[in-house]
Amino acid sequence: MSVHSISSEDISTAVEAKCCSAEARNPAIKTGRRLQLMQMIILPFIPILALIVQTSVTLQEILDYKAEVADIEAQVTIATDLGKVVTRLQLERSEVAFFIFANGSEERSNLAQRFKVTDQALNNMTTWSEVSVPTSPDDDDEEVLLNRTEFQNRLNEFRERILSEPEDNSVTDVMNWYTSINKALLHHLSEQIKEADNSGVWRYLVGFKNLLKSIECQNIASSFGIKYYGRGFLGSDAFVSYIRYDFLARELINSTLNYVPSLKPMYANITKTAKYKKMKRMSAIVLKNKPNVADKQNAMEYYDSMHNYTDDLRILQKDLRYKIKEYVDSTLYEAANKEAIGIAILVVVLCVSPVIIILVKNAAATIQMYALNLAQKAKELKREKRKSDSLLFQMLPPSVAMQLKHTQQVPAELYESVTIYFSDIVGFTEIAARCTPLEVVTFLNSIYRVFDERIECYDVYKVETIGDSYMVASGLPVKNGNKHVCEIATMALDLLDASTFFKIPRSTESLQIRCGAHTGPVVAGIVGTKMPRYCLFGDTVNTASRMESTGEAHKIHITEEMNGSLMRIGGFKTEHRGLIDVKGKGLMSTYWLTCKDGPVKIREEISWFADMQPVFLENLKLETPYKSSKQKK
């Protein structure tokens, strides 16, 4: 009887469990509908939750972007305020310099009003940086002013000294004092631009800074021009300074137009005016520096013409400030729109999420996963493409590499006139014999890294290096007229000068190289399909190589053809070597390239691994010291 009871109990429990399982799977009953609804909500809820999180993160990124734009706006405000202060100080400097030049006459200027305008610009600055200023116009000592009040007091003391004793101050001292202040403020402006260099407004700010520097250099150059007309001549140092600042002013204005091309039409209109042409004529007279009769009237006319020109540049600067403001305002407007769109998207997602849960279910997760994978593959593909393009552009000239990518073939091309340069290391065989291979490779790498860095300053193309031989060409693959001759000549002097800074491993001797160059026709094209190279063919290559092999240590050996081209261009000095027997060519009349024309001054050590001002070309004008004894490889 107990067995029967147990069996009946087991059967009853089994039937009850079976019935409950069926009801759970049956949508016709309330319990089944609830269970299936729960399943339908839970399954698509994961991608919907991910979408909500993603939208929230995107919204947070938009808010961060808006905050960054606001920071950029503050930096731009600081930069423009600094620009206004520099502009006011430039104007004040011009009027003070003319005030001293006119022996204290305020006939053409109102210094009190000018000082007031400058002080107002200083008061509008929102931040202040350390500024080093001279303690007096004729003193080289400098004092660091930590706050605006100290700077304002020092400026007022200087102004009072100028107004009370104009005859005791020279124009040069005043120019130096104001220039040191502007230099410090422009440095602070550069730091502000670096803080904003991740934004699109960077190129506008760089153009703004370069335009300010151009006006600064133009003002300094004009002071020497006034001195020329007022005294009738310029000394050698003053004349060199005039040329330097005049050149820098033109280069900086060109740089500004390159950074902000929209300013080119406005600048073109400035250059078409009669005032600009008069200024250029008077500047051309200063450039000749011929002794003339001192004429105060001419000095005043020159001052007026330069003042009008810088005023036009300041109009250009004002327009650029408007462009910067428009760009920042549009960026802020865009950020606000993105913020509104992000909030709207988040609200929509939260509102329609129940509908999305029912419609997308697992498909949404699958599509998201597929899209993420596809985006990752696209990134990897772009990354690999950039790597391959970078490698190709290192092996071939960019124009040839692009043609090779687009057409799959690059036909050989004849160039009627190019200049080829070869150089090698004197005594390289002995150096390689007494040094380890690693030392030799390190030595060559250090030299050619400097060479590669220097040739970036010129319109040349590095063809190849074989051992210690370094081959460079100019005039191909992009033709540059007859510019290739002076490009190679200047580059050769540059590299020869750079080589003197290296010491031979395991020796105290300085490195010496032997250089050769020749001008003539060549044929250039791609050779080979595996590891293709851009090669040059023709007698010009062989002749240039012979010039290098028959040359002497620390000298640049050139052919008569190249010498003739340099003489037609002008600006270079050569020495006739005489007739030499060249293998495969017979007797040839050759020359030594010695230096570029220009004033001689003592050369200071150059940092070849740093960016340099265009003034580095002055070092190439120095005559290269030659060794008295001939060294052979």
GUMIVEX-743135 format. One record per residue (C-alpha): x negated, y, z negated; residue in three letters. Coordinates in steps of 0.2 Angstrom, whole numbers, padded with zeros to 4 digits, always signed. Layout:
residues N
XYZAla/...
end
This chain:
residues 633
+0000+0000+0000Met/-0014+0012-0003Ser/-0022+0008+0013Val/-0006+0012+0022His/-0004+0029+0013Ser/-0022+0033+0018Ile/-0019+0029+0036Ser/-0003+0039+0037Ser/-0012+0054+0030Glu/-0026+0053+0042Asp/-0014+0052+0057Ile/-0004+0067+0051Ser/-0020+0077+0049Thr/-0026+0072+0066Ala/-0009+0077+0074Val/-0008+0094+0065Glu/-0026+0098+0071Ala/-0022+0093+0089Lys/-0006+0104+0088Cys/-0016+0119+0081Cys/-0029+0118+0095Ser/-0016+0118+0109Ala/-0007+0132+0102Glu/-0024+0142+0101Ala/-0026+0139+0120Arg/-0008+0143+0124Asn/-0005+0161+0130Pro/+0013+0159+0128Ala/+0012+0160+0109Ile/+0007+0175+0099Lys/-0008+0167+0091Thr/-0015+0162+0109Gly/-0012+0180+0116Arg/-0022+0188+0101Arg/-0036+0176+0103Leu/-0037+0179+0122Gln/-0036+0198+0120Leu/-0050+0197+0107Met/-0060+0187+0120Gln/-0057+0200+0134Met/-0061+0214+0123Ile/-0077+0207+0116Ile/-0084+0201+0132Leu/-0085+0217+0142Pro/-0088+0227+0126Phe/-0107+0225+0127Ile/-0109+0234+0144Pro/-0097+0247+0139Ile/-0107+0250+0123Leu/-0123+0251+0133Ala/-0115+0264+0144Leu/-0110+0274+0129Ile/-0127+0273+0122Val/-0135+0277+0138Gln/-0124+0292+0140Thr/-0128+0298+0123Ser/-0146+0296+0126Val/-0145+0306+0143Thr/-0135+0319+0134Leu/-0149+0320+0121Gln/-0162+0322+0134Glu/-0152+0336+0143Ile/-0151+0345+0126Leu/-0170+0342+0124Asp/-0172+0349+0142Tyr/-0162+0364+0138Lys/-0172+0367+0122Ala/-0188+0366+0133Glu/-0181+0378+0146Val/-0178+0390+0131Ala/-0196+0388+0126Asp/-0202+0391+0143Ile/-0191+0407+0144Glu/-0199+0413+0128Ala/-0216+0409+0135Gln/-0212+0418+0151Val/-0206+0433+0141Thr/-0223+0433+0132Ile/-0232+0432+0149Ala/-0222+0446+0157Thr/-0224+0457+0141Asp/-0243+0454+0142Leu/-0243+0458+0160Gly/-0234+0475+0157Lys/-0247+0479+0143Val/-0261+0475+0155Val/-0253+0485+0169Thr/-0251+0500+0157Arg/-0269+0499+0151Leu/-0275+0498+0170Gln/-0266+0514+0173Leu/-0272+0522+0158Glu/-0290+0517+0162Arg/-0289+0525+0179Ser/-0282+0541+0173Glu/-0295+0542+0158Val/-0309+0538+0171Ala/-0303+0552+0182Phe/-0301+0563+0167Phe/-0320+0561+0163Ile/-0325+0562+0181Phe/-0316+0579+0182Ala/-0325+0585+0166Asn/-0309+0585+0155Gly/-0297+0592+0168Ser/-0279+0586+0166Glu/-0274+0594+0183Glu/-0269+0577+0190Arg/-0264+0567+0175Ser/-0254+0568+0159Asn/-0264+0558+0147Leu/-0252+0560+0132Ala/-0238+0554+0142Gln/-0248+0539+0149Arg/-0254+0535+0131Phe/-0236+0535+0125Lys/-0231+0523+0139Val/-0245+0511+0135Thr/-0240+0511+0116Asp/-0222+0507+0120Gln/-0228+0492+0130Ala/-0238+0486+0115Leu/-0224+0488+0103Asn/-0213+0477+0115Asn/-0225+0462+0113Met/-0217+0448+0104Thr/-0234+0439+0099Thr/-0252+0445+0097Trp/-0268+0436+0100Ser/-0286+0439+0094Glu/-0294+0453+0105Val/-0312+0457+0105Ser/-0316+0476+0109Val/-0331+0486+0108Pro/-0333+0497+0093Thr/-0338+0512+0105Ser/-0339+0515+0123Pro/-0358+0514+0124Asp/-0360+0500+0111Asp/-0362+0482+0115Asp/-0356+0476+0098Asp/-0338+0469+0097Glu/-0325+0468+0084Glu/-0311+0455+0082Val/-0295+0463+0079Leu/-0283+0451+0071Leu/-0266+0461+0072Asn/-0258+0474+0083Arg/-0260+0488+0070Thr/-0279+0486+0070Glu/-0279+0486+0089Phe/-0268+0501+0090Gln/-0279+0511+0078Asn/-0294+0506+0087Arg/-0286+0512+0103Leu/-0281+0528+0096Asn/-0298+0532+0089Glu/-0305+0528+0107Phe/-0292+0540+0115Arg/-0296+0554+0102Glu/-0315+0552+0106Arg/-0312+0553+0124Ile/-0301+0569+0123Leu/-0312+0578+0111Ser/-0329+0574+0119Glu/-0326+0570+0138Pro/-0343+0575+0143Glu/-0351+0563+0130Asp/-0343+0548+0138Asn/-0347+0541+0155Ser/-0335+0533+0168Val/-0344+0516+0167Thr/-0343+0516+0147Asp/-0324+0519+0148Val/-0322+0506+0162Met/-0331+0493+0152Asn/-0321+0497+0136Trp/-0304+0495+0145Tyr/-0310+0480+0155Thr/-0315+0471+0140Ser/-0298+0473+0132Ile/-0289+0468+0149Asn/-0301+0453+0150Lys/-0295+0447+0132Ala/-0277+0450+0136Leu/-0278+0441+0153Leu/-0286+0426+0144His/-0271+0426+0132His/-0260+0426+0147Leu/-0269+0411+0155Ser/-0266+0402+0138Glu/-0248+0406+0139Gln/-0247+0399+0157Ile/-0255+0383+0152Lys/-0242+0380+0139Glu/-0229+0381+0153Ala/-0238+0371+0166Asp/-0226+0357+0166Asn/-0212+0367+0173Ser/-0208+0374+0191Gly/-0211+0391+0185Val/-0230+0388+0184Trp/-0234+0393+0201Arg/-0225+0409+0199Tyr/-0235+0413+0183Leu/-0251+0409+0191Val/-0247+0420+0205Gly/-0242+0434+0193Phe/-0259+0431+0183Lys/-0269+0432+0199Asn/-0260+0447+0205Leu/-0264+0456+0189Leu/-0282+0451+0190Lys/-0283+0457+0208Ser/-0277+0474+0203Ile/-0289+0473+0189Glu/-0304+0470+0201Cys/-0297+0483+0213Gln/-0297+0496+0199Asn/-0315+0492+0194Ile/-0321+0492+0213Ala/-0312+0509+0215Ser/-0322+0516+0201Ser/-0338+0512+0210Phe/-0330+0520+0226Gly/-0326+0536+0217Ile/-0344+0536+0210Lys/-0350+0534+0228Tyr/-0340+0549+0235Tyr/-0343+0559+0220Gly/-0362+0557+0220Arg/-0365+0553+0238Gly/-0373+0535+0235Phe/-0372+0519+0225Leu/-0387+0511+0217Gly/-0391+0493+0221Ser/-0383+0486+0205Asp/-0367+0497+0207Ala/-0366+0492+0226Phe/-0367+0473+0222Val/-0354+0475+0208Ser/-0343+0485+0221Tyr/-0344+0471+0234Ile/-0341+0458+0220Arg/-0325+0465+0213Tyr/-0319+0470+0230Asp/-0321+0452+0236Phe/-0313+0445+0221Leu/-0298+0457+0223Ala/-0295+0451+0240Arg/-0297+0433+0236Glu/-0285+0434+0221Leu/-0272+0443+0231Ile/-0273+0429+0245Asn/-0272+0416+0231Ser/-0256+0425+0225Thr/-0248+0424+0242Leu/-0252+0406+0243Asn/-0244+0402+0227Tyr/-0229+0413+0231Val/-0227+0413+0250Pro/-0210+0423+0248Ser/-0221+0439+0244Leu/-0230+0438+0261Lys/-0218+0449+0271Pro/-0218+0462+0257Met/-0237+0462+0257Tyr/-0237+0463+0276Ala/-0227+0479+0275Asn/-0239+0486+0263Ile/-0253+0483+0275Thr/-0244+0492+0290Lys/-0243+0508+0281Thr/-0254+0523+0285Ala/-0259+0524+0266Lys/-0266+0507+0267Tyr/-0276+0510+0283Lys/-0283+0526+0276Lys/-0288+0516+0260Met/-0297+0503+0271Lys/-0306+0516+0281Arg/-0313+0524+0265Met/-0317+0507+0258Ser/-0327+0503+0274Ala/-0337+0518+0272Ile/-0341+0513+0254Val/-0346+0496+0260Leu/-0359+0504+0272Lys/-0367+0513+0257Asn/-0375+0526+0268Lys/-0382+0541+0258Pro/-0370+0555+0260Asn/-0366+0573+0253Val/-0357+0572+0236Ala/-0340+0578+0239Asp/-0327+0580+0225Lys/-0313+0582+0237Gln/-0317+0565+0246Asn/-0318+0557+0229Ala/-0301+0563+0224Met/-0294+0558+0241Glu/-0302+0540+0238Tyr/-0294+0540+0221Tyr/-0277+0544+0227Asp/-0278+0531+0241Ser/-0283+0517+0229Met/-0270+0523+0217His/-0257+0522+0230Asn/-0263+0505+0235Tyr/-0263+0498+0217Thr/-0245+0506+0215Asp/-0239+0496+0230Asp/-0247+0480+0222Leu/-0238+0484+0206Arg/-0222+0485+0216Ile/-0226+0468+0222Leu/-0230+0463+0204Gln/-0213+0469+0199Lys/-0204+0459+0212Asp/-0213+0444+0207Leu/-0207+0447+0189Arg/-0189+0447+0196Tyr/-0192+0431+0205Lys/-0199+0423+0188Ile/-0184+0430+0179Lys/-0172+0423+0192Glu/-0180+0406+0192Tyr/-0179+0405+0173Val/-0161+0411+0173Asp/-0156+0398+0187Ser/-0165+0384+0177Thr/-0156+0389+0161Leu/-0140+0389+0171Tyr/-0144+0372+0178Glu/-0148+0366+0160Ala/-0131+0372+0154Ala/-0122+0364+0168Asn/-0131+0348+0164Lys/-0126+0349+0146Glu/-0108+0352+0150Ala/-0108+0338+0163Ile/-0116+0326+0150Gly/-0103+0330+0137Ile/-0089+0328+0149Ala/-0096+0311+0155Ile/-0097+0305+0137Leu/-0080+0311+0133Val/-0073+0302+0149Val/-0083+0286+0144Val/-0075+0286+0127Leu/-0058+0289+0133Cys/-0057+0276+0147Val/-0067+0263+0139Ser/-0052+0252+0135Pro/-0048+0252+0154Val/-0066+0249+0159Ile/-0067+0234+0147Ile/-0052+0226+0155Ile/-0058+0230+0173Leu/-0077+0227+0173Val/-0079+0213+0160Lys/-0095+0203+0164Asn/-0097+0211+0181Ala/-0103+0227+0174Ala/-0117+0219+0164Ala/-0122+0209+0180Thr/-0122+0225+0191Ile/-0132+0234+0178Gln/-0145+0221+0176Met/-0147+0220+0195Tyr/-0148+0239+0197Ala/-0162+0239+0183Leu/-0172+0226+0191Asn/-0170+0234+0208Leu/-0176+0251+0201Ala/-0191+0242+0193Gln/-0196+0234+0209Lys/-0194+0251+0218Ala/-0206+0259+0206Lys/-0218+0245+0208Glu/-0217+0246+0226Leu/-0220+0265+0226Lys/-0235+0263+0213Arg/-0243+0250+0225Glu/-0240+0261+0240Lys/-0249+0276+0231Arg/-0264+0265+0227Lys/-0265+0259+0245Ser/-0264+0277+0252Asp/-0277+0283+0239Ser/-0289+0270+0244Leu/-0286+0273+0263Leu/-0288+0292+0261Phe/-0305+0289+0252Gln/-0311+0278+0267Met/-0305+0289+0281Leu/-0301+0307+0284Pro/-0283+0311+0279Pro/-0278+0316+0297Ser/-0285+0301+0304Val/-0278+0290+0290Ala/-0260+0297+0293Met/-0262+0294+0312Gln/-0268+0276+0308Leu/-0253+0273+0297Lys/-0240+0280+0310His/-0247+0274+0326Thr/-0257+0259+0320Gln/-0271+0265+0332Gln/-0283+0280+0333Val/-0291+0282+0350Pro/-0309+0289+0351Ala/-0311+0307+0353Glu/-0325+0318+0361Leu/-0330+0333+0351Tyr/-0339+0346+0361Glu/-0348+0354+0346Ser/-0351+0348+0329Val/-0365+0349+0316Thr/-0372+0333+0308Ile/-0382+0334+0292Tyr/-0393+0320+0285Phe/-0403+0320+0269Ser/-0413+0307+0259Asp/-0423+0306+0243Ile/-0442+0309+0245Val/-0451+0294+0238Gly/-0436+0283+0235Phe/-0445+0267+0239Thr/-0457+0270+0225Glu/-0443+0276+0213Ile/-0434+0260+0217Ala/-0449+0249+0214Ala/-0453+0255+0197Arg/-0435+0256+0191Cys/-0422+0243+0187Thr/-0408+0241+0200Pro/-0396+0248+0187Leu/-0406+0263+0184Glu/-0407+0266+0203Val/-0388+0264+0205Val/-0385+0276+0190Thr/-0398+0288+0197Phe/-0390+0288+0215Leu/-0372+0289+0207Asn/-0377+0305+0197Ser/-0384+0313+0212Ile/-0371+0309+0224Tyr/-0357+0313+0212Arg/-0364+0331+0211Val/-0366+0331+0230Phe/-0348+0325+0233Asp/-0342+0338+0221Glu/-0351+0352+0229Arg/-0346+0348+0247Ile/-0328+0350+0242Glu/-0331+0369+0243Cys/-0335+0368+0261Tyr/-0325+0363+0277Asp/-0335+0347+0280Val/-0332+0328+0280Tyr/-0343+0315+0271Lys/-0346+0302+0284Val/-0356+0289+0273Glu/-0370+0285+0261Thr/-0383+0271+0265Ile/-0395+0268+0251Gly/-0402+0285+0248Asp/-0396+0293+0264Ser/-0382+0305+0264Tyr/-0373+0310+0280Met/-0361+0324+0282Val/-0352+0332+0297Ala/-0342+0347+0300Ser/-0331+0351+0315Gly/-0321+0335+0315Leu/-0309+0327+0314Pro/-0301+0344+0313Val/-0310+0356+0324Lys/-0315+0373+0316Asn/-0323+0383+0331Gly/-0341+0388+0328Asn/-0338+0388+0309Lys/-0346+0371+0307His/-0364+0378+0309Val/-0363+0390+0295Cys/-0353+0378+0284Glu/-0367+0364+0286Ile/-0381+0377+0284Ala/-0373+0384+0268Thr/-0369+0367+0261Met/-0387+0361+0265Ala/-0394+0376+0255Leu/-0382+0372+0241Asp/-0386+0354+0240Leu/-0405+0358+0241Leu/-0403+0370+0226Asp/-0392+0357+0216Ala/-0405+0343+0219Ser/-0418+0353+0209Thr/-0408+0350+0193Phe/-0412+0331+0193Phe/-0426+0322+0185Lys/-0433+0306+0193Ile/-0431+0291+0181Pro/-0446+0286+0171Arg/-0455+0302+0177Ser/-0456+0320+0172Thr/-0455+0326+0191Glu/-0440+0334+0198Ser/-0430+0326+0212Leu/-0435+0331+0230Gln/-0424+0328+0245Ile/-0428+0330+0264Arg/-0414+0337+0275Cys/-0411+0338+0293Gly/-0397+0345+0304Ala/-0392+0346+0322His/-0378+0354+0332Thr/-0371+0345+0348Gly/-0357+0334+0355Pro/-0352+0318+0347Val/-0338+0304+0350Val/-0329+0299+0334Ala/-0316+0285+0331Gly/-0311+0270+0321Ile/-0322+0255+0322Val/-0316+0238+0317Gly/-0300+0231+0310Thr/-0306+0224+0293Lys/-0313+0238+0282Met/-0311+0251+0296Pro/-0323+0265+0296Arg/-0323+0282+0304Tyr/-0339+0282+0314Cys/-0349+0295+0324Leu/-0358+0291+0340Phe/-0370+0301+0352Gly/-0387+0308+0354Asp/-0382+0322+0341Thr/-0382+0309+0327Val/-0399+0302+0332Asn/-0407+0319+0334Thr/-0400+0325+0316Ala/-0407+0309+0309Ser/-0424+0312+0317Arg/-0424+0330+0310Met/-0422+0323+0293Glu/-0435+0309+0295Ser/-0448+0321+0302Thr/-0444+0335+0290Gly/-0454+0339+0274Glu/-0449+0338+0255Ala/-0437+0351+0249His/-0435+0359+0266Lys/-0421+0359+0278Ile/-0426+0354+0296His/-0415+0360+0310Ile/-0416+0360+0329Thr/-0417+0374+0341Glu/-0399+0372+0346Glu/-0393+0374+0328Met/-0405+0389+0325Asn/-0398+0398+0340Gly/-0380+0395+0334Ser/-0385+0402+0317Leu/-0394+0417+0325Met/-0378+0421+0335Arg/-0367+0420+0319Ile/-0380+0429+0308Gly/-0382+0429+0290Gly/-0396+0416+0289Phe/-0415+0416+0289Lys/-0426+0403+0298Thr/-0444+0400+0301Glu/-0451+0393+0317His/-0460+0376+0313Arg/-0467+0374+0331Gly/-0467+0359+0343Leu/-0466+0342+0335Ile/-0466+0325+0343Asp/-0449+0316+0339Val/-0447+0298+0342Lys/-0437+0295+0358Gly/-0435+0314+0361Lys/-0453+0319+0365Gly/-0459+0337+0360Leu/-0446+0347+0352Met/-0446+0365+0345Ser/-0439+0365+0328Thr/-0436+0377+0313Tyr/-0435+0378+0294Trp/-0418+0385+0287Leu/-0424+0395+0272Thr/-0410+0405+0265Cys/-0395+0416+0268Lys/-0397+0435+0270Asp/-0394+0446+0254Gly/-0401+0454+0239Pro/-0414+0444+0229Val/-0411+0442+0210Lys/-0417+0430+0197Ile/-0408+0414+0197Arg/-0400+0408+0181Glu/-0397+0389+0178Glu/-0380+0384+0186Ile/-0368+0371+0178Ser/-0365+0360+0193Trp/-0351+0351+0184Phe/-0340+0366+0181Ala/-0328+0376+0192Asp/-0337+0392+0198Met/-0332+0409+0204Gln/-0335+0413+0222Pro/-0351+0422+0216Val/-0360+0405+0216Phe/-0363+0409+0234Leu/-0375+0422+0229Glu/-0387+0409+0223Asn/-0388+0402+0241Leu/-0395+0419+0246Lys/-0410+0416+0236Leu/-0425+0409+0246Glu/-0428+0391+0241Thr/-0445+0389+0234Pro/-0455+0377+0244Tyr/-0469+0365+0238Lys/-0486+0369+0245Ser/-0490+0351+0247Ser/-0481+0340+0259Lys/-0474+0324+0251Gln/-0469+0309+0262Lys/-0458+0295+0258Lys/
end
